[in-house]
Amino acid sequence: MSSHPAPKDADQRRAVRPVICYDPATLPDPGLAALRAARAGARKVGELRVPPREGRCFGVPQGQFFRITSIEGPQVGDLNLWSAADPSERFYSGKTRALHGTHLGPGDRMWSSFPHLRPMATVTEDTLDWYGIDAFGGSVHDVIGTRCDPYSHHLLSGGDNYHHCCHSNLTNALAKHLGQSPRQAEPLVHDVLNVFMCTGFTRDTGQYFMKASPVRPGDYIEFFAEIDLIGGLSACPGGDCSTQHSSDAAACHPLLVEIFAPAKPPANRPPPAPSGYVWP
């Protein structure tokens, strides 16, 4: 409830039409048709099963595809990406959100942090692309949430006894992958793409909400690796996020990561160079 009276021209101010900050038509063409053509002749070269309430890391060479599939039951996952050459170059969820919107789909890209700002991966397929935006303003594969974490859990409940949060899972997975301690790896863990999670903002209060994911066993989202990648995936302890997260009470299921190598690379698609911006 506002503590200040509305001015006489309040309705007029509210009626001002919005302006899209970043015109997606000005972004480089993702070349989706060429990527799908290359994927058609690809062969599976690896897979990884992420257990419920745990996290795992995996490598994807530039030019290959990786798929995340829900298996056994509805399950959401938190996805981080890092450059294999330099993990300090990592997925920038905020800029990706500004460029593409709150939820990602085919043709959208996962962009890296400054000063690089280049595509790390391109979404090529999504079996949930039919969902769109529901009556509550919810959609899938968001870049608006952060990741469940023990720090917020402590802030809200005072508890220190829950260690399966996605932040913790990703930290432990990356530490093992890099041969570091969790304290060394933790600063590299960052905001995520919430794979399969159905989220939005309430229209009356603007609060971030989650609801039961529409994902079912066999549904998947697939990406093309634009550069050599380290991927990190946590099978969220919230399961399908229909009731709560950071809890052992939710029904949770594994996620499957599969990697595919095309017979021929997509034509005229070199790895993207870092941003050409030069400081004055």
QUICOR-V86115 format. One record per run of one state. SS is the DSSP state (H for helix, E for strand, - for the rest). FROM is the first residue (numbers start at 1). TO is the last residue. Records with the same first field share a line. If there is no record, write none. Layout:
BEGIN
SS=FROM-TO, FROM-TO
END
This chain:
BEGIN
-=1-9, 15-23, 27-31, 41-42, 51-54, 61-63, 71-76, 84-89, 92-92, 101-102, 104-108, 113-118, 127-138, 143-149, 158-165, 179-181, 187-192, 202-207, 212-219, 226-228, 236-254, 262-280
H=10-14, 24-26, 32-40, 93-100, 150-157, 166-178, 182-186
E=43-50, 55-60, 64-70, 77-83, 90-91, 103-103, 109-112, 119-126, 139-142, 193-201, 208-211, 220-225, 229-235, 255-261
END
